[in-house]
Amino acid sequence: MRLARLAAALFLPLLAACAADDLAQPPKDFGDFALGYDIVVAKNAQPVGPSRKATAEEWEGAIKKAVEARFTRYEGDKLYHIGIGVDAYALAVPGVPVLLSPKSVLAITVDVWDDTAQRRVNAKPKQFTVFEGLNGDTVVGSGLTKTREEQMATLSANAARLINDWLVENKAWFTPEAVAARALLPAEKTADIAGPKAKAKPAN
């Protein structure tokens, strides 16, 4: 069902912009946070509709780069790991400008992992559908104006920003009280996490 919705979204004439051009600004605070590991798994990613092809390794590299660019700005003392599963994607191919050119879309599932408690901070995996956003390049179809690598970089940067906004909206997960409560619970099975189990971040 989700893949069908994603395919339908490829031809939407208007999309809300999700620009990821705010990295020069101070990061939005959501508590004591430092990025431990960012784990991206794309081996099950499915291309949807007309799409340029990308390998699992290419998606994993692009998304990890974007996540690290955004989340290494946080310098807290409490380690968290971000697990991302790439479910599906479409990288727009050249088409008829404006009318029929498909859009680029990325579908991901995300978990955030408390390193000390070895548990997710979110009750269930979060799914995101990520678009390129509207600008002069994408309104005519980015298949005409961007390379495959540029499309992947844009989608990855927008995905990282959506994850960041999601954590800001749920800052209660990162309070001292929430951290203490998780520490009292048993560790969670890694099969329930979007990405594989992360190890503690090595000391510098």
C-alpha positions in Angstrom: 0.0 0.0 0.0 2.8 2.4 0.9 4.6 1.7 -2.4 1.3 2.5 -4.3 1.0 5.8 -2.5 4.6 6.6 -3.3 4.1 5.8 -7.0 1.1 8.1 -7.1 3.1 10.9 -5.5 5.6 10.9 -8.3 3.3 12.9 -10.6 1.9 15.4 -8.1 2.1 18.8 -9.8 2.9 20.7 -6.6 4.9 19.6 -3.6 5.7 21.3 -0.3 9.3 22.5 -0.3 11.7 20.9 2.2 14.9 22.8 1.7 17.9 21.6 3.7 19.8 24.8 3.4 19.9 25.7 7.1 23.0 24.0 8.2 24.8 27.3 8.6 22.3 28.2 11.3 22.6 27.0 15.0 20.9 23.6 15.4 17.5 23.5 17.0 17.8 22.3 20.6 16.0 19.2 21.8 18.0 18.2 24.8 21.3 16.5 25.7 22.2 14.7 22.4 25.3 13.5 20.7 25.3 11.3 17.6 26.8 7.9 18.2 26.3 5.8 15.1 24.2 6.4 12.1 23.2 3.1 10.6 21.7 3.1 7.1 20.4 -0.2 5.6 19.3 0.1 1.9 19.6 -3.5 0.7 15.8 -3.9 0.5 15.1 -0.5 -1.2 12.8 -0.8 -4.2 12.8 1.6 -7.2 9.2 2.8 -7.8 7.8 3.9 -11.2 10.1 5.4 -13.8 13.4 5.8 -11.9 17.1 6.0 -12.4 18.8 3.2 -10.5 21.0 3.5 -7.4 22.7 0.8 -5.4 22.3 0.1 -1.7 25.8 1.3 -1.1 25.2 4.6 -2.9 22.0 5.3 -0.8 23.7 4.3 2.4 26.7 6.6 1.7 24.5 9.6 0.6 22.2 9.3 3.7 25.0 8.8 6.2 26.8 11.9 4.8 23.6 14.0 5.2 22.8 12.7 8.7 26.3 13.3 9.9 26.4 16.8 8.4 23.3 17.7 10.4 23.6 15.8 13.6 27.3 16.1 14.4 26.5 19.8 15.1 25.0 18.6 18.4 27.6 18.4 21.2 25.8 16.9 24.1 27.1 14.2 26.4 24.4 11.6 25.9 24.9 9.2 23.0 22.1 8.2 20.6 22.2 6.1 17.5 20.0 6.7 14.4 18.9 3.7 12.4 17.5 4.3 9.0 16.0 1.7 6.6 15.5 2.7 3.0 12.2 1.3 1.8 11.8 2.7 -1.7 12.9 5.5 -4.0 12.3 7.1 -7.3 15.0 9.3 -9.0 13.3 11.3 -11.7 14.1 10.5 -15.3 14.0 13.0 -18.1 10.5 13.6 -19.3 8.1 16.2 -20.7 8.7 19.4 -18.8 6.1 20.6 -16.3 3.3 18.4 -17.3 4.6 14.8 -17.1 8.0 14.9 -15.6 8.0 12.7 -12.5 9.4 13.9 -9.2 12.1 12.3 -7.0 10.9 10.6 -3.8 12.5 8.7 -1.0 10.7 6.5 1.6 12.5 5.6 4.8 11.8 4.1 8.2 13.7 5.5 11.2 14.4 4.5 14.8 16.5 6.4 17.4 18.4 4.3 19.9 19.5 5.2 23.4 23.1 4.0 23.7 23.0 3.5 27.5 19.6 1.9 27.8 19.9 -0.1 24.5 16.3 0.8 23.7 14.5 2.9 21.1 13.3 6.3 22.3 10.4 6.1 19.9 7.5 3.7 20.6 7.4 2.5 17.0 9.4 3.1 13.8 8.7 6.3 12.1 8.1 6.4 8.4 8.9 9.4 6.2 8.2 10.1 2.6 10.7 12.7 1.4 10.5 14.9 -1.6 13.0 17.2 -3.3 10.9 20.3 -2.8 10.0 23.0 -5.3 12.6 25.2 -7.0 13.6 26.2 -10.4 15.3 22.9 -11.0 12.6 20.6 -9.8 9.5 22.3 -11.1 10.3 21.0 -14.6 11.4 17.7 -13.3 14.8 17.2 -11.8 15.5 14.4 -14.3 16.1 17.2 -16.8 18.2 19.4 -14.5 20.1 17.2 -12.0 22.4 14.2 -12.1 21.4 11.1 -10.3 24.0 11.9 -7.6 22.5 15.4 -7.1 19.0 14.0 -6.7 20.2 11.5 -4.1 22.1 14.2 -2.2 19.0 16.5 -2.2 16.7 13.7 -1.0 19.2 12.6 1.7 19.6 16.2 3.0 15.9 16.6 3.2 15.5 13.3 4.9 18.0 14.3 7.6 16.2 17.6 8.1 12.8 15.8 8.5 14.4 13.5 11.1 15.8 16.5 12.9 12.4 18.2 13.0 10.8 15.0 14.3 13.2 14.9 17.2 12.7 18.5 18.0 9.0 17.9 18.0 9.5 15.0 20.5 12.1 16.6 22.8 10.4 14.9 25.8 12.2 11.7 24.7 15.5 13.4 25.7 14.7 14.8 29.1 16.6 13.5 32.2 13.4 11.9 33.4 12.9 10.0 30.1 16.5 8.9 30.1 16.2 7.6 33.7 12.9 5.8 33.0 14.5 4.0 29.9 17.5 2.9 32.0 15.1 0.9 34.3 13.7 -1.1 31.4 15.3 -4.3 29.9 17.3 -3.9 26.7 15.3 -4.2 23.5 15.8 -6.8 20.8 17.6 -5.5 17.8 15.1 -7.1 15.4 12.7 -4.4 16.5 15.0 -1.6 15.3 15.1 -0.1 11.9 18.9 -0.5 11.7 21.2 -3.2 13.1 22.3 -2.9 16.8 24.8 -0.1 17.3 27.9 -0.4 19.5 29.0 2.2 21.9 30.8 5.1 20.3 34.5 4.8 20.8 36.2 7.4 23.0 38.2 10.0 21.3 
